[in-house]
Amino acid sequence: MTDKELLYIEDALGHEQYFQTKCQETAQSLSDMELKRCVEDLQSRHAQIYRQLYSLL
């Protein structure tokens, strides 16, 4: 893996962590259960993407 590819993956990992955090914060503030479940699903998807990217390292 080149240095540039490694930097891209590190950057993508950071973005996925940010998205997970924002989804968690948003889900906690929602009272509509359907919308809350949707945001929690997004958080779960970003966690999965993070794990997949991390496995490349």
C-alpha positions as CSV (number, residue, x, y, z in Angstrom):
1,M,0.0,0.0,0.0
2,T,1.4,3.4,-0.9
3,D,1.7,6.3,1.5
4,K,-1.0,8.1,-0.4
5,E,-3.4,5.2,-0.1
6,L,-2.6,4.9,3.6
7,L,-3.4,8.6,4.1
8,Y,-6.7,8.2,2.2
9,I,-7.7,5.3,4.5
10,E,-6.7,7.2,7.6
11,D,-8.8,10.1,6.4
12,A,-11.7,7.9,5.6
13,L,-11.5,6.3,9.1
14,G,-11.7,9.8,10.7
15,H,-14.7,10.6,8.6
16,E,-16.5,7.4,9.6
17,Q,-15.8,8.0,13.3
18,Y,-17.2,11.6,12.9
19,F,-20.3,10.3,11.2
20,Q,-20.8,7.7,13.9
21,T,-20.5,10.3,16.6
22,K,-22.9,12.7,14.9
23,C,-25.4,9.9,14.3
24,Q,-25.2,8.9,18.0
25,E,-25.7,12.5,19.2
26,T,-28.6,13.0,16.8
27,A,-30.3,9.7,17.8
28,Q,-30.2,10.6,21.4
29,S,-31.9,13.9,20.8
30,L,-34.8,12.5,18.7
31,S,-38.2,11.6,20.2
32,D,-39.7,10.2,17.0
33,M,-38.9,6.5,17.3
34,E,-39.0,5.8,13.5
35,L,-36.6,8.5,12.8
36,K,-34.4,7.5,15.7
37,R,-34.2,3.9,14.4
38,C,-33.2,5.3,11.0
39,V,-30.4,7.3,12.4
40,E,-29.3,4.4,14.6
41,D,-29.2,2.2,11.4
42,L,-27.0,4.9,9.8
43,Q,-24.7,4.8,12.8
44,S,-24.5,1.0,12.6
45,R,-23.6,1.3,8.9
46,H,-20.9,3.8,9.5
47,A,-19.4,1.5,12.2
48,Q,-19.4,-1.4,9.7
49,I,-17.7,0.8,7.1
50,Y,-15.1,1.8,9.7
51,R,-14.4,-1.8,10.6
52,Q,-14.0,-2.7,6.9
53,L,-11.6,0.2,6.3
54,Y,-9.7,-0.6,9.4
55,S,-9.2,-4.2,8.3
56,L,-7.3,-2.9,5.2
57,L,-4.6,-1.7,7.5
